[in-house]
């Protein structure tokens, strides 16, 4: 019988923990990984509803993108949501494991899932790490053919199944070379400019970044969740390929709601 720790070993061979940023807290969040694996649930964020979904499906292993414990806990008294979920995890023998900025960094991680969904081809890492080969932040590639701006904006909105797409002003030029980054990626705008990208697709960008760069590059802000939740498919496929006899599912719970 496969233990959860064996699955974690597989995940860390694929996406090593040392790839995470210094501020991050990827890896084991709660629970005893030495227990037998019964079922897995893949999600973007660990919420109360996710824990309930895992319990309802008899899963004992939750794999999230965003860490449950991003900030250190000084006590576990149930006063905050994070404390409550840690208590629930331990009470119900749930193991919670997160793959965050280390999963952003690898070539077949978050940005690969975003590139595939958008239709960007022959892409490379936008800002290489300089420490680990073929790792880094963001990506840059091309569409097969150039598009006018309105066609491009509509294509991104449809391919990412967005209800809302915020963007900077039109620059009235064709779009073919695309820089992109899942999640908060405004720090890569200068890199996108250096690569002479026509547009930059990002999950989240600061208001003033729009102002600073709006005359130079078309900026598309998709929403943080909307740019990253495609990674659930990648995780599901990886795990099912390696552990085909074990039940793993992805949660369809959305972090955000819209009017």
TAQUI-V927565 format. One line per field, one symbol per residue. ss: DSSP state (h for helix, s for strand, l for the rest). burial: 1 if it has 16 or more other C-alpha atoms within 10 Angstrom, else 0. A space follows every 50 residues. Layout:
ss: ???
burial: ???
//
This chain:
ss: llshhhhhhhhhhhllhhhlllllllsssslllllslllssssllllhhh hhhhhhllllssssllllllllllllllllhhhhhhhhhhhlllssssll hhhhhslllhhhhhhhhhllssssssssllllllssssssssssssslhh hhhhhhhhhllllllsslllllllsssssssssslhhhhhhhhhllllss ssssllhhhhhhhllllssssllhhhhhllhhhhhhhhhhhhlllllsss lllllllll
burial: 00011011001000111011000111111111101011111111111001 10011000111111111110000000000001101111100011111111 11111111111111100101001111110000001111111110000010 01100110010000001100000111111111111101101110001111 11111000010001001111111111111111011100100000001111 100000000
//
